[in-house]
Amino acid sequence: MFRMMNAQQPGDQTAGNTTDILHDFQVSFFAMRRLATFPWTFLEKELANEKTSELVSDILKQTCLHPLCQKHPPSVKYRRLFLTELIRRQEAAEAEPLDELYDALGQVLGAEEGAECYKSYILPCGGAVSLLESVAVISDGTTGLVTWEAGLYLAEWALDNQQAFSGRTVLELGSGVGLTGITVCRSCGPSRFVFSDCHRSVLQKLRDNVRLNGLDGRTGPGVRVEELDWGAATEERLREIGANIVIAADVVYDPDVIGCLVKLLSRILRGSSPPEGPPEVLISSTIRNPDTYNCFKLQLESAGISHDVITGPVSHVFPYNRVSAIELIKLYI
Ligand SMILES: C[S@@+](CC[C@H](N)C(=O)[O-])C[C@H]1O[C@@H](n2cnc3c(N)ncnc32)[C@H](O)[C@@H]1O
């Protein structure tokens, strides 16, 4: 496992700024964030003041030349665009040329693009969750092969509320490629964690990612990846899982499947429960279409399920667009 950079603690202002900027570049690069969101202005100011390429060299070491990039690289296209942008900024400032920058671009230009790439999400503990994701947002007829913002938000909420998961059995519905669940397993100490989904290629990718992050039963808590279709999950199956807490991110997006999701949530909340009582149920959603989301809430109400909105500020750990409307709700009967 690699140690990644940590954001700087308060101290020397210049060193602090530079460390934070390097951290920002690293976090954004490994998560393949849009290039326009990188802190280029800081780099430009540094280049204008110093005329040396020291900062560019450090950025390169924390991104394309970092050991994590050798093992779990972002897509070829992304690395090419990133290096081209770095060179463009450096040349525009007429800073001293840097051979390793052109060498790195040369290597990427000779590499072949695949249908999959790695995205890595750096954790506060310094490790990283690396995920094999699809280069396309929707591929193989499913939305489950990339990580969604509501899943990143729920993972951040979990990092801020680790006690909610510690020592408990967690069931995740619609896990996708696994960012939220792997973050919980790596940082929150659940006693058991059941990832689930229904789509064949998502389940395959999920299993690969669970293994990639060392959670295949050798080092992690009791971790399982199961096929669990919301329309087909029986009470016996749910009883056997015995979850104390059920989580799901970005599962409210298709009006056609809301009905079976609500029925399942009702079965989870009403079914025979572990000694501590019914499980806690947390659903994190990006509200893209208010009609679809309202339909979900109305169906919850018709099923006799109440909810509290518990969205609140969370520590900013992962890079993603925070402008989208995300709501986290807790369900109860
Ligand atoms: C938008 S993705 C969200 C993935 C992940 N939770 C995240 O936030 O990145 C929705 C996920 O729900 C899964 N899903 C959709 N319908 C389902 C069903 N009926 N049963 C189980 N999983 C389902 C999809 O396969 C997909 O992985």
Ligand as a Chemical Component Dictionary entry (heavy atoms), coordinates in Angstrom:
data_LIG
# 
_chem_comp.id                   LIG 
_chem_comp.type                 NON-POLYMER 
_chem_comp.pdbx_formal_charge   0 
_chem_comp.three_letter_code    LIG 
# 
loop_
_chem_comp_atom.comp_id 
_chem_comp_atom.atom_id 
_chem_comp_atom.alt_atom_id 
_chem_comp_atom.type_symbol 
_chem_comp_atom.charge 
_chem_comp_atom.model_Cartn_x 
_chem_comp_atom.model_Cartn_y 
_chem_comp_atom.model_Cartn_z 
_chem_comp_atom.pdbx_ordinal 
LIG C1  C1  C 0  -26.035 5.042  -10.133 1  
LIG S1  S1  S 1  -25.354 3.506  -9.649  2  
LIG C2  C2  C 0  -24.702 3.895  -8.041  3  
LIG C3  C3  C 0  -23.519 3.041  -7.672  4  
LIG C4  C4  C 0  -22.831 3.404  -6.369  5  
LIG N1  N1  N 0  -23.711 3.203  -5.238  6  
LIG C5  C5  C 0  -22.305 4.823  -6.391  7  
LIG O1  O1  O 0  -22.887 5.685  -5.720  8  
LIG O2  O2  O -1 -21.313 5.090  -7.087  9  
LIG C6  C6  C 0  -26.797 2.518  -9.232  10 
LIG C7  C7  C 0  -26.469 1.092  -8.871  11 
LIG O3  O3  O 0  -27.670 0.419  -8.475  12 
LIG C8  C8  C 0  -27.682 -0.876 -9.060  13 
LIG N2  N2  N 0  -29.088 -1.331 -9.232  14 
LIG C9  C9  C 0  -30.032 -0.798 -10.043 15 
LIG N3  N3  N 0  -31.179 -1.505 -9.963  16 
LIG C10 C10 C 0  -30.960 -2.508 -9.086  17 
LIG C11 C11 C 0  -31.756 -3.589 -8.586  18 
LIG N4  N4  N 0  -33.007 -3.768 -8.999  19 
LIG N5  N5  N 0  -31.197 -4.423 -7.682  20 
LIG C12 C12 C 0  -29.933 -4.237 -7.255  21 
LIG N6  N6  N 0  -29.112 -3.238 -7.689  22 
LIG C13 C13 C 0  -29.623 -2.387 -8.605  23 
LIG C14 C14 C 0  -26.978 -0.695 -10.393 24 
LIG O4  O4  O 0  -26.484 -1.918 -10.923 25 
LIG C15 C15 C 0  -25.869 0.294  -10.024 26 
LIG O5  O5  O 0  -24.709 -0.364 -9.605  27 
# 
loop_
_chem_comp_bond.comp_id 
_chem_comp_bond.atom_id_1 
_chem_comp_bond.atom_id_2 
_chem_comp_bond.value_order 
_chem_comp_bond.pdbx_ordinal 
LIG C1  S1  SING 1  
LIG S1  C2  SING 2  
LIG S1  C6  SING 3  
LIG C2  C3  SING 4  
LIG C3  C4  SING 5  
LIG C4  N1  SING 6  
LIG C4  C5  SING 7  
LIG C5  O1  DOUB 8  
LIG C5  O2  SING 9  
LIG C6  C7  SING 10 
LIG C7  O3  SING 11 
LIG C7  C15 SING 12 
LIG O3  C8  SING 13 
LIG C8  N2  SING 14 
LIG C8  C14 SING 15 
LIG N2  C9  SING 16 
LIG N2  C13 SING 17 
LIG C9  N3  DOUB 18 
LIG N3  C10 SING 19 
LIG C10 C11 SING 20 
LIG C10 C13 DOUB 21 
LIG C11 N4  SING 22 
LIG C11 N5  DOUB 23 
LIG N5  C12 SING 24 
LIG C12 N6  DOUB 25 
LIG N6  C13 SING 26 
LIG C14 O4  SING 27 
LIG C14 C15 SING 28 
LIG C15 O5  SING 29 
# 
